[in-house]
Every structure is written in structure tokens, then in C-alpha cells.
Amino acid sequence: MRQKRYSSDLTDSQWKAIKPYFQADRRRRHDLRRDILDAILYLLKTGCQWRMLPGEFAPWQTMPIRG
């Protein structure tokens, strides 16, 4: 069980329900799909900029959407 960091983070049951939609055929060294989705949800909830993401998230340059 993962500890929630922010109120916008997905719960384990929410992630379990949507995880099949994020499956990819390639193997990953680090599975960051949930962390990236949590970062996107944080941005949507707070309205902050990519460069203002808290340090607990991956660096803003690694996010799939840049603005």
C-alpha cells in the first residue's frame, strides 16, 4: 500500500481500476506511470505550473506534457 502525499493522489483502489488502460508492451526499468498521473492530477487540482511541481515528483523536464 502506498502512502498518499497529496489529496490529488490516486488511491490504491483507483489506480487498480484504471491501471489496465495504461499498459504498454515494452518493459520498463522504473514504472513511473502512476507517479506521472499523480503529478498531472496535482497540476489540474492546484493550477500550478510544470516548473513549480514539488520536489517529490519527477523533474518537470521528464513529464510528458511541457508548457
N, C-alpha and C positions, 0 to 999 in steps of 0.2 A: 504494500500500500504506500502510495506516495503522499507526502505532506504538501498541502496546498500552500502556496506562497502568497497568492493574491486572490481576491474574491472573484476575479475573472477566470481563474484557472479551472480547467475541466476536472470534474470528479472522476474517480476510477470507473464508476459505472457509466458515466457519459462517454469517456474515452473508449470503453469496451464496446459501446453501441455504435460508434462511428468509425472505429479503427479499420474495419474491413474496406471502407471506402478510400483508405489511404494506403492500401497495399501496393507494393511495387515488386516487379520481378527481379530486380537486382538486389544483391546482398549489400548491406551497409556495415561499415565498421562501427559507426555510432548511430543509433536510431534516435534522431532528433525531431521526428515528425510531431510528436506531442508537444515538445518544448517550443517548436516554431508556431504551432497552432495556439498555444497558450500566450505567446508573445503577440500574435495577431489579435487575439481576443482582448488582451490588455490594452493594446493601442486603440481598438474600437471603443472600449469602455471609457478610457481616460481621455482620449483625444490627443495624447502626446505625440511627438514626432519620433521617427525611427531613431534618430541620433540621441534621443532623450530616454531610451529604454534603460531601466535599472540594470545594474551590473550582473544580476542573477541570470539574465537572459543572454543568449549568444550575442556576439558583437553585431551591431546593426548592419555591417557590411555583408554578413552571411545570410541575412534574411532574403527571402525570395522576391519581395517587393521593395523597391527603393524609391524614395521620393525626395 
